[in-house]
Structures are given as structure tokens and as C-alpha cells.
Amino acid sequence: MDYPMRADLKIGNKFPDFELPDYTGEIRKLSLLLRGFPGVLYTFILDRDRTIYKIYNGWWFVGRPTAEEIRMDLRALMSQRHDWVYPRSGKSDGR
């Protein structure tokens, strides 16, 4: 079956902490249900305020981000911070 992605899960939106039923039917937050469960097919790169920066869709090696892609995404997010660049020490090193 091919399930379409929810319309509210788009780049720039906040990632919700969904409330879903567990196996007993009790409603629980997604953050509690997914503890230790690796079966999520999507990889979300989130900003520190849970704004969705990028979405990867895939299972195992197809469509999943590489470590380098995650590193580049996190570097791009960090570069938007005002404290990302460290001030120079003031010493001249000939550059």
C-alpha cells in the first residue's frame, strides 16, 4: 500500500508530537511510542525549535540520507545561528 504523506509534514512546518493509540488502544504521544523502535520510514532533519528543515523518504539504503548528507544539513542549519562562527583569537598566523 502506498500511503500519502500528511499535508502538514512539510519543510518549514513544526514537527508534531502526534498522539496515537498503542496496542491496547490507549492514546499515547509519539515520543513515548517510538522509544527504541527503528521502524520509521522517514528521516526528518529538524531545527532546534522542531521546524522541519528537510525530509528523506526511504528504507535501509534506498532514499535514506548518508552521514555526509546529514552533516551538510546540520552544518547548513548551524550556519544560520548568530554564534556559529567563532571569533578569531587576534593572533596573526600569516593567513
C-alpha positions as CSV (number, residue, x, y, z in Angstrom):
1,M,0.0,0.0,0.0
2,D,1.2,3.5,-0.8
3,Y,0.1,6.0,1.9
4,P,0.5,9.7,1.0
5,M,2.4,11.8,3.4
6,R,0.4,14.1,5.7
7,A,-0.1,17.6,4.3
8,D,1.2,19.2,7.5
9,L,4.6,17.5,7.3
10,K,6.3,19.9,5.0
11,I,9.6,21.8,5.1
12,G,9.3,24.8,7.3
13,N,6.4,23.4,9.5
14,K,6.8,22.3,13.1
15,F,7.1,18.5,13.6
16,P,4.2,17.5,15.7
17,D,4.3,15.1,18.7
18,F,1.3,13.0,17.5
19,E,-1.0,11.3,19.9
20,L,-1.6,7.7,18.6
21,P,-3.2,4.6,20.1
22,D,-0.9,1.9,21.3
23,Y,-1.6,-1.9,21.0
24,T,-4.1,-1.6,23.9
25,G,-5.9,1.3,22.3
26,E,-4.7,3.8,24.9
27,I,-3.7,7.1,23.4
28,R,0.0,7.9,23.8
29,K,2.3,10.5,22.4
30,L,4.5,9.5,19.5
31,S,7.6,10.4,21.5
32,L,6.7,7.7,24.0
33,L,5.7,5.1,21.4
34,L,8.9,5.3,19.4
35,R,11.4,4.8,22.2
36,G,13.8,2.3,20.8
37,F,11.7,1.5,17.7
38,P,13.7,1.9,14.5
39,G,10.7,1.4,12.1
40,V,10.1,4.9,10.9
41,L,10.5,5.2,7.1
42,Y,11.1,8.9,7.1
43,T,14.1,10.8,8.3
44,F,13.4,14.4,9.3
45,I,16.2,17.0,9.8
46,L,14.8,19.3,12.4
47,D,15.9,22.8,13.5
48,R,16.2,23.3,17.3
49,D,12.6,24.6,17.5
50,R,11.4,21.4,15.7
51,T,10.9,23.2,12.4
52,I,11.3,20.7,9.6
53,Y,14.3,21.5,7.5
54,K,14.5,18.5,5.2
55,I,12.7,15.2,4.7
56,Y,14.3,12.0,3.5
57,N,12.0,9.1,2.5
58,G,13.5,5.6,2.4
59,W,14.2,2.3,3.9
60,W,17.7,0.9,4.5
61,F,20.0,2.1,1.7
62,V,17.4,3.5,-0.8
63,G,16.3,7.0,-0.1
64,R,18.0,7.3,3.3
65,P,20.4,10.1,4.0
66,T,24.1,9.3,4.2
67,A,26.2,10.6,7.1
68,E,27.6,13.2,4.8
69,E,24.2,14.5,3.8
70,I,23.1,14.7,7.4
71,R,26.4,16.5,8.3
72,M,25.8,19.0,5.4
73,D,22.2,19.6,6.5
74,L,23.2,20.2,10.1
75,R,26.1,22.4,9.0
76,A,23.6,24.5,7.0
77,L,21.3,24.8,10.0
78,M,24.1,25.7,12.3
79,S,25.3,28.4,9.8
80,Q,22.1,30.2,10.4
81,R,22.9,30.7,14.0
82,H,24.5,34.0,15.1
83,D,27.1,32.2,17.2
84,W,28.1,29.7,14.5
85,V,31.4,31.4,13.6
86,Y,34.0,31.6,16.3
87,P,35.7,34.9,16.7
88,R,39.4,34.9,15.7
89,S,41.9,34.9,18.6
90,G,43.5,38.1,17.4
91,K,46.8,36.5,16.6
92,S,48.2,36.8,13.2
93,D,49.0,33.3,11.7
94,G,50.0,34.6,8.3
95,R,46.7,33.8,6.5
